[in-house]
C-alpha cells in the first residue's frame, strides 16, 4: 500500500530513551541551552502573557527577548545569547511560527549553531533533536532506521522502526535541527523536500506515514565558504526562509561577544575570571578583524588576508586557551604570551603562504603600534 494513498494511516513515534535516573547536570561539561539557562527560560515563561503558537514554550516576543537579552518587569535580567541586529532575530523567530523552515546562513563562526540551539531551547524546551551533517550522513539520519534484530525476528513493524530526530519532532510538534546542511550529500538533502512541503514522512515498509503535528518546524545551518559543500537544490532552498547571520559590525561588539562566551566556557572549566584580560581580548579581536578585512582599524594600511576565516568563534577559542595557560602555567593574569601561540595557529593554516602574510603583518603593523611591544615580542617568539 502506498504511504501517500487515501488509505494510508499515521503512525506514532515513541520516545527513544528514558532520562537518566540521577541528576548529572553538575558533571556535564557543556549543558544543553535549556539546562544552562533554565532559570531564565522559567522566568520568561512565568511572566509571558503574550499569545504562543501551538506547543511553543514561549511567545515569539519572549523567544526574541531570551536571545537578545533584557530586563523583565520583576527585575530578572536575561543575558543576551546573540549580539547583533534585532531584526535578524525577529525574522528568524517569526519564520518558526509559520510553515516555512528556517535556514541560518553565514560564514563559519557567525554563531549559526549557537543561535539554532537557543531558538530550539526557547521554542520547544529541547535542543537535542539534532542531525549533524557530514559527507557521510545517510538518509536514515533524516528519515528513520531499523532495529535489525527486531526486523529479522519479526519483519517490519512499529517496534522495529527507529525514528530520526526529524521524525520525532514531527510526531511531537517540536523543533528539529540540521547542522551543516550543505555538507550532506545532495540526494540525502532532498529527503527533506517532502517533509518540509507536505509535512509528511512516508513509511512505505509499513504502508503508513508520520504527519507533522502543529508546533513542528526545522532549523538548518549552512555556510558556503568551507570546502566540500553541496549546494542546495532550488526545490529544497524554496522550502526555507533564509536568514543571513553577519559578522559583528564593530570591534566593540565582537569584544563583547568574545568576553561573554569566554566567561561562560571558563566557568564550565573551573577557570577563574580574568578581569584584567580585556586588553588581550581586544588585541586578539583587532588582529583577527584587520587580517579578515584586509585593512587596519584606522583605515591607513592595507594588509593581506590569510586563508583562514579568523571568525569570532576562533577568537573565543584563542582567548579560552590563553586563559587556561595563564591559570595553570602563569600567574592567572591573561598576558600576550598566553594568546600568541593560539593566534599563530589560527592565522597560519597554509605554512607557505600564511606564514609570510603573518610575518609581514607583525613587522608592518604590530611592531609600530604603540603599547603593543610585549604583544609583538610574544608573537615573534612563537613565530620563530
C-alpha positions as MATLAB code, in Angstrom:
seq = 'XXXXXXXXXXXXXXXXXXXXXXXXXXXXXXXXXXXXXXXXXXXXXXXXXXXXXXXXXXXXXXXXXXXXXXXXXXXXXXXXXXXXXXXXXXXXXXXXXXXXXXXXXXXXXXXXXXXXXXXXXXXXXXXXXXXXXXXXXXXXXXXXXXXXXXXXXXXXXXXXXXXXXXXXXXXXXXXXXXXXXXXXXXXXXXXXXXXXXXXXXXXXXXXXXXXXXXXXXXXXXXXXXXXXXXXXXXXXXXXXXXXXXXXXXXXXXXXXXXXXXXXXXXXXXXXXXXXXXXXXXXXXXXXXXXXXXXXXXXXXXXXXXXXXXXXXXXXXXXXXXXXXXXXXXXXXXXXXXXXXXXXXXXXXXXXXXXXXXXXXXXXXXXXXXXXXXXXXXXXXXXXX';
ca = [
       0.000    0.000    0.000;
       1.349    3.414   -0.888;
       2.143    5.642    2.060;
       0.649    8.619    0.286;
      -2.589    6.938   -0.827;
      -6.007    7.778    0.556;
      -5.968    4.672    2.732;
      -2.620    5.499    4.376;
      -2.628    5.776    8.122;
      -0.448    7.731   10.514;
       1.933    6.145   12.951;
       3.021    7.494   16.300;
       6.614    7.633   17.452;
       7.696    6.633   20.913;
      10.459    8.403   22.855;
      13.798    6.747   22.250;
      15.450    6.507   25.660;
      14.455    7.280   29.219;
      16.204   10.146   31.019;
      18.977    9.265   33.453;
      17.839    8.288   36.916;
      20.025   10.825   38.675;
      20.901   14.448   38.056;
      24.245   14.767   36.302;
      23.897   18.437   35.329;
      26.725   19.462   37.652;
      29.046   16.985   35.920;
      28.209   17.863   32.320;
      30.985   19.730   30.528;
      28.606   21.648   28.275;
      24.942   21.591   29.346;
      22.304   21.997   26.668;
      20.905   25.517   26.413;
      17.596   24.544   28.036;
      19.528   23.351   31.105;
      22.239   26.003   31.250;
      19.664   28.809   31.076;
      16.751   27.043   32.734;
      16.246   29.837   35.271;
      15.947   32.483   32.553;
      13.561   30.364   30.498;
      11.434   29.704   33.574;
      11.324   33.413   34.481;
      10.299   34.315   30.945;
       7.567   31.666   30.876;
       6.174   32.877   34.212;
       5.825   36.474   33.020;
       4.975   35.790   29.382;
       1.310   36.674   28.816;
       1.508   37.045   25.032;
      -0.023   34.582   22.544;
       2.022   31.450   21.936;
       1.896   29.301   18.801;
       0.805   25.708   19.343;
       3.196   23.744   21.573;
       5.596   26.661   21.965;
       7.025   27.100   25.460;
       7.241   30.883   24.997;
       5.674   33.538   22.823;
       7.680   34.842   19.855;
       8.336   38.050   21.805;
       9.733   36.096   24.763;
      11.876   33.928   22.477;
      13.411   37.071   20.952;
      13.961   38.517   24.433;
      15.689   35.293   25.500;
      18.132   35.555   22.590;
      18.728   39.314   22.663;
      18.573   39.870   26.413;
      16.648   42.350   28.545;
      15.198   43.003   31.963;
      11.797   41.576   32.927;
       9.199   43.520   34.930;
      10.198   41.665   38.117;
      13.826   42.696   37.659;
      15.090   39.370   36.271;
      17.998   40.006   33.910;
      18.009   37.943   30.722;
      21.545   37.697   29.372;
      21.988   38.187   25.616;
      22.771   34.979   23.735;
      23.219   36.731   20.399;
      24.734   40.159   19.846;
      23.593   41.504   16.505;
      20.734   43.236   14.674;
      17.410   42.728   16.426;
      15.539   42.403   13.153;
      17.531   39.272   12.247;
      16.346   37.521   15.397;
      12.772   38.721   14.923;
      12.666   37.386   11.351;
      14.127   34.051   12.466;
      11.605   33.659   15.293;
       8.698   34.708   13.096;
       9.715   32.167   10.464;
       9.471   29.357   13.015;
       5.902   30.472   13.789;
       4.926   29.859   10.145;
       5.011   26.741    7.978;
       8.378   27.705    6.496;
      11.592   26.119    7.713;
      14.483   28.359    8.779;
      17.932   28.334    7.165;
      20.642   30.190    9.082;
      23.336   31.074    6.579;
      26.700   32.720    7.136;
      30.444   32.334    7.039;
      31.992   29.996    9.627;
      31.992   31.360   13.157;
      28.932   33.627   12.952;
      27.071   31.773   15.739;
      24.726   29.808   13.473;
      24.827   26.678   15.641;
      24.609   28.756   18.810;
      21.510   30.626   17.595;
      19.951   27.385   16.332;
      20.382   25.690   19.700;
      18.943   28.591   21.666;
      15.993   29.002   19.321;
      15.093   25.324   19.737;
      15.541   25.542   23.510;
      13.262   28.578   23.809;
      10.603   27.358   21.385;
      10.394   23.664   22.284;
      12.317   23.361   25.531;
      14.525   20.757   23.850;
      17.515   21.470   21.596;
      18.629   17.840   21.267;
      16.584   16.767   18.220;
      19.686   17.214   16.105;
      21.049   15.804   12.844;
      24.737   16.584   12.375;
      25.507   16.978    8.700;
      28.662   15.393    7.296;
      29.728   13.938    3.976;
      28.707   10.548    5.354;
      25.273   11.436    6.728;
      22.864    8.738    5.485;
      19.223    9.110    4.523;
      18.251    7.214    7.692;
      19.563   10.061    9.836;
      16.831   12.307    8.455;
      14.017    9.791    7.835;
      14.190    6.670   10.032;
      16.174    3.485   10.533;
      15.512   -0.029   11.755;
      16.364   -2.148   14.754;
      17.786   -5.035   12.732;
      17.354   -7.612   15.473;
      13.627   -6.816   15.597;
      13.463   -6.553   11.819;
      14.981  -10.010   11.262;
      12.916  -11.608   14.010;
       9.506  -10.124   13.244;
       9.762   -8.216    9.979;
       8.909   -4.519    9.501;
       6.871   -3.212   12.409;
       6.472   -0.110   14.521;
       8.583   -1.730   17.240;
      11.420   -2.277   14.772;
      11.344    1.297   13.455;
      13.979    3.687   14.857;
      12.778    7.297   14.459;
      15.182   10.024   13.424;
      15.268   13.323   15.333;
      13.262   14.865   12.493;
      10.593   12.165   12.692;
      10.329   12.620   16.458;
       9.967   16.378   16.058;
       7.188   15.878   13.513;
       5.278   13.477   15.739;
       5.695   15.563   18.905;
       5.296   19.061   17.437;
       8.816   20.203   18.255;
      11.769   21.905   16.585;
      14.318   19.756   14.781;
      17.804   20.949   13.886;
      20.041   20.035   10.952;
      23.598   21.296   11.308;
      25.843   21.905    8.289;
      23.137   21.093    5.762;
      25.431   21.789    2.809;
      27.871   19.109    3.936;
      25.200   16.424    3.488;
      25.173   14.719    0.057;
      22.650   16.310   -2.316;
      20.456   13.205   -2.653;
      20.185   12.968    1.153;
      19.435   16.691    1.449;
      16.459   16.261   -0.851;
      14.913   13.833    1.627;
      13.722   16.990    3.378;
      11.646   18.213    0.435;
       8.556   16.099    1.177;
       8.919   16.680    4.903;
       9.014   20.463    4.509;
       6.431   20.798    1.751;
       3.874   18.118    2.603;
       4.656   17.959    6.344;
       4.596   14.189    5.915;
       7.170   11.431    6.197;
       6.070    8.261    4.379;
       6.982    4.840    5.817;
       6.258    2.623    2.785;
       7.524   -0.524    4.519;
       4.571   -0.250    6.913;
       2.105    1.335    4.499;
       1.906    4.261    6.898;
       3.132    7.820    7.284;
       4.041   10.259   10.026;
       2.218   13.545    9.702;
       3.679   16.565   11.409;
       1.560   17.995   14.188;
       1.255   21.685   14.960;
       4.407   23.078   16.517;
       6.785   21.207   14.228;
       9.427   23.120   12.356;
      13.050   22.753   11.340;
      16.157   24.913   11.663;
      19.085   24.236    9.350;
      22.501   25.882    9.329;
      24.847   26.166    6.381;
      27.825   28.041    5.014;
      29.307   28.235    1.556;
      32.866   29.150    2.491;
      34.248   25.756    3.505;
      35.483   23.167    1.065;
      33.367   20.115    0.356;
      29.964   21.783    0.405;
      26.965   20.639   -1.635;
      24.766   23.419   -2.958;
      21.100   23.119   -2.083;
      18.753   22.278   -4.947;
      16.373   25.050   -5.938;
      13.463   22.839   -4.837;
      14.892   22.475   -1.332;
      16.008   26.077   -0.995;
      12.444   27.237   -1.739;
      11.247   25.368    1.353;
      13.385   27.574    3.592;
      13.270   31.170    4.664;
      16.949   32.161    4.665;
      18.376   34.436    7.345;
      21.991   35.524    6.914;
      23.966   35.961   10.135;
      26.639   38.624    9.601;
      29.984   39.057   11.265;
      29.906   41.527   14.190;
      29.596   45.069   12.874;
      32.104   46.668   15.246;
      35.164   45.711   17.239;
      33.358   46.617   20.472;
      30.510   44.238   19.647;
      32.954   41.435   18.863;
      34.929   42.058   22.056;
      31.663   41.868   23.990;
      30.753   38.546   22.344;
      34.178   37.029   22.982;
      34.234   38.222   26.598;
      30.792   36.772   27.378;
      31.485   33.402   25.786;
      34.908   33.062   27.392;
      33.357   33.762   30.801;
      30.697   31.082   30.207;
      33.197   28.500   28.973;
      35.630   29.393   31.744;
      33.005   28.711   34.405;
      32.338   25.255   32.970;
      36.081   24.523   33.062;
      36.536   25.957   36.578;
      38.824   28.659   35.247;
      38.951   31.876   37.296;
      37.591   35.075   35.834;
      40.172   37.246   34.116;
      39.145   40.821   34.959;
      42.413   42.182   33.579;
      42.173   40.221   30.342;
      40.053   42.672   28.362;
      43.151   44.285   26.841;
      44.354   40.977   25.405;
      40.850   40.112   24.202;
      40.716   43.413   22.355;
      44.123   42.731   20.788;
      43.026   39.303   19.568;
      39.831   40.731   18.104;
      41.725   43.613   16.475;
      44.248   41.262   14.835;
      41.517   38.969   13.549;
      39.380   41.809   12.197;
      42.281   43.552   10.446;
      43.524   40.375    8.777;
      39.961   39.382    7.910;
      39.095   42.789    6.421;
      42.441   43.343    4.695;
      42.931   46.772    6.259;
      43.934   48.176    9.643;
      41.328   49.599   12.004;
      42.367   53.190   11.247;
      41.985   52.565    7.512;
      45.542   53.659    6.748;
      47.291   50.404    5.925;
      46.188   47.600    3.663;
      47.195   44.092    4.732;
      46.944   40.698    3.080;
      44.310   38.249    4.333;
      45.328   34.669    5.206;
      43.453   31.570    4.059;
      41.588   31.024    7.346;
      38.266   32.635    8.264;
      39.507   34.165   11.556;
      35.997   34.072   12.920;
      34.637   35.207   16.258;
      34.411   31.549   17.272;
      38.155   31.167   16.670;
      38.853   34.279   18.733;
      36.849   32.748   21.578;
      38.926   29.572   21.312;
      42.216   31.508   21.331;
      41.271   33.521   24.414;
      39.885   30.476   26.275;
      43.110   28.579   25.645;
      45.100   31.606   26.765;
      43.073   31.803   29.967;
      43.838   28.143   30.663;
      47.547   28.766   30.074;
      47.594   31.757   32.417;
      45.748   29.755   35.084;
      47.801   26.577   35.023;
      51.222   27.850   33.923;
      51.172   31.554   34.733;
      50.051   33.975   37.404;
      46.375   33.928   36.468;
      46.556   37.198   34.529;
      45.946   36.935   30.787;
      49.062   38.216   29.034;
      50.338   38.460   25.428;
      52.366   35.267   25.784;
      49.200   33.339   26.664;
      47.391   34.199   23.422;
      50.297   34.442   20.965;
      50.509   30.723   20.130;
      46.754   30.489   19.651;
      46.764   33.427   17.256;
      49.592   31.870   15.264;
      47.677   28.601   14.973;
      44.526   30.381   13.813;
      46.265   32.616   11.263;
      48.852   30.265    9.761;
      46.896   27.418    8.177;
      48.933   27.294    4.976;
      52.557   27.162    6.091;
      53.844   28.553    2.815;
      51.512   31.476    2.125;
      50.004   32.343    5.519;
      53.329   32.449    7.334;
      54.589   35.162    5.002;
      51.373   37.145    5.476;
      51.629   36.841    9.259;
      55.287   37.912    9.372;
      54.550   40.907    7.177;
      51.614   41.922    9.389;
      53.766   41.638   12.510;
      56.541   43.825   11.106;
      54.468   46.481    9.353;
      51.509   46.814   11.735;
      52.032   45.251   15.171;
      55.652   46.367   15.604;
      54.755   50.010   15.000;
      51.671   50.089   17.200;
      52.030   51.989   20.482;
      51.539   49.869   23.600;
      51.854   46.591   21.697;
      55.559   45.918   22.327;
      55.022   42.952   24.656;
      52.452   41.507   22.259;
      54.855   41.907   19.321;
      57.658   40.168   21.197;
      55.426   37.287   22.275;
      54.198   36.757   18.715;
      57.730   36.958   17.334;
      58.897   34.373   19.860;
      56.279   31.765   18.924;
      56.670   32.532   15.204;
      60.428   31.984   15.142;
];
